[in-house]
Amino acid sequence: MHKIQEIHHAMLPLPDGTRLAYRAWMPENANTQPVPAILEFLPYRKNDGTVVRDEITMPQTAAHGYACIRVDLRGCGESEGHLVDEYSAQELQDGTDVIAWIANQPWCDGNVGMVGISWGGFNSLQIAALNPPQLKAIITQCSTDDRYRDDIHFMGGCLLNDNLDWASFFWAYAQGRAPDKALVGEQWKEQWLDRLNTMPFLAKPWLTEQLRQDYWKHASICEDYSDIKIPVYAMSGWADNYRNTVFSLLRHLDVPRKGLVGPWAHKYPNIAYPNPKMDYVKESVRWWDRWLKGIENGIDDEPQLTYYLQDSVRPQTDYDVRPGQWISEPCWPSPQTVTKSFFLDDGRLVAELNPHAPQQSICSPHSTGLNGGRLCVGIRQDMEQPADQRADDAGSVTFDTAPLQEDLALAGQVLANLTIQSDKPTAQLAVRVCDVHPDGASTRISVGTWNLNHRDNHSRFERLEAGKSYQVTVPINYVAYKIPAGHLLRISISTAYWPLVWPSQDHPTVTIDPATSVIEVPTRDSWTTEVEPPAYDKSVSYDGESLRDYDSQRIVHHDYKTGKICLETIDDFGRQHFNSCNTDIDLRMKQYQTIHPEDPLTAESELFYELDMGRDGWWTGLKAHYHMTCDYDFFYITAKWQALEGETVIFEKEFEEKIERTGV
């Protein structure tokens, strides 16, 4: 193991003269004995944003003989310039320029890898597709190959409430925060005000672009998988929204590739939950050793995919541990996975088609989905997993197997192939796969949603004709879960799923024809482990102290006078002091998501954010308020931003946007 040195803060130049801020860890002798470099390229403030995971993971990796470089995007943290949007052409060009700069440093031997989770996982794929010659391999975690299909904006063509949630959270967490005075100097305030005055209101373009057209195709590597020409290791977790990408990359890439899916939320596997954690550094170093150092260590000869087959659990909103076992697959799709067909028959899931099965109609109350948890577990604090599904099942049409005679292991993507009719011109479906326990408790295994006005193609919106039959396929998010003997497999179908997705314009009744519908369930009959990821049982800690612990609340209010139902979420992220940057961070959020069960046009979401950040002699703050409503033809968003120096408001800006409903 190498002794390491740290560069806490420095600036690197781009060809256009803009300078980006970076932090680095590398062996002490790297200047005389150069090593490969690993880049993570993010907007999330290397000084005080990703500080916990950086200080856990990067020094440990550097000790294995690597230079680990954490660079902030232009317009973020202490980097100069302006951020204009997610994954802009400028961002990707900057990434290739940063890689070239790193490869030319005296401490780098010219070989560069790229790593990232979420945003960094996205742009590592996107930059790999541009083929900078110095980039030799990547590890992409909790990412997407299709920005429309699998992100926080849309799911199955349905508008996600996380579209607005993420725009508001990103502004408070990264986009709006001040450069650190201790690093930038006296021009910090001028740089901050310039940034605040020019930064875009990202909720607007994300909501305006409601169809899968050029805006979302940009930087979606699924447009041409052959653009990727270097080895790719894709990781995710079953509690994360981005797990589908692991399987699509394994299926479509034609390069050395490997996949790993654990039980985790949206976190690095060494700091993730639920347990069991994985020794991410040990596993990632094996990948880097093979592709950046050329060491024949056998990692490319192992099974292509390893995933965690979760055992049945009682429904609850938090899990410390998910019991289960690791499963190895030689490739994906796996020859060891068998698809079983289930047919719909008067509330039952059966093995044989009944051509005389009665039609089933559903018009869900728009409160259906309140027990669905959060889209992307791990972004907030707690109570993010789905609760008992019985209340949501009551607002759905359900189909159950008989009590299972033997364990049933789901392994892959369930597909709901349905023939439907709608009595209204706009409609959507949510399809849930559930594990029903002998006492009736219902655990959600996975979910998929589908905009029925995007029946054949997410690139166009087409109204439904009343009484006309349509065939649709609703893809359910990938999952691996073992339902034990004596339990039931349940498919629940609803026409609403609030607050995960924004409702359609109408309040339709959708009728399902079981005679031409089938549920395809991928299963695995044998459960063997050839390769088990290295275990990791160390607790997550950081160099600092908690000045106020985090606290969260999720409360449902039912106003019997108006009939409206509101989900109130309060996330107090606490107050932490980080020693390495001598900074206090204090972030609080409140959200109110309200709807009338019989009226989709009453949907509204309101968010409040407050941030305090700084130290003695330098304090900054942010306050923000967002409010989104709709009518049949338009969405309406108002927002107000404030920035404070001490107690004084030094910046204020308001937005009022009216956006036509063109796709949802």
NORVEN-V239813 format. One line per field, one symbol per residue. psi: psi as a letter, one per 40 degrees, with the letter a starting at -180 (. if undefined). A space follows every 10 residues. Layout:
psi=???
//
This chain:
psi=iiiiihhdhi hiiideeihi iiiihiided ddgiiiihhh hiefgddecf ddddeddddd ddeefihhhh hiiieibeii ahhdihfidd dddddddddd dddeidehee hhihiihbdd ddedddddee fhdehdiihh hfaiehdddg aedihfehhh dedddddddd dddddeiiih ddddaeeddd dddddddeii gdddddddge igaddddheh eedgdedhei ihhhiaidei efdddddddd ddifihiiih haeiagiide eiiiihiigd dddddddddd edefhgeede eiidhhihhh ihiihieihd hhiaihhhhd ihiheehhhh hhihgfeihi eihheehiih ihgiieehed eeaidghedb cafeihahed ddddeihihi iihhdiihhh gahhhhhihi iieieiiiih hihihhidee ihhhdiiiih heefddheei hhiihhehhi hihhhihiih hhhiieiihh hhhieighed ihiidigihh hhhddfiihh hhihdigihd hhihiheiih iigaihdhii hiihhhhhhe deeihhhhhh hheahihhdd efhhhhhiii ihhiihdehd eehihhihih hhhaihehhi iiiihihhai adeiihhiih hihihbehhe hhhiihhhhi hee.
//
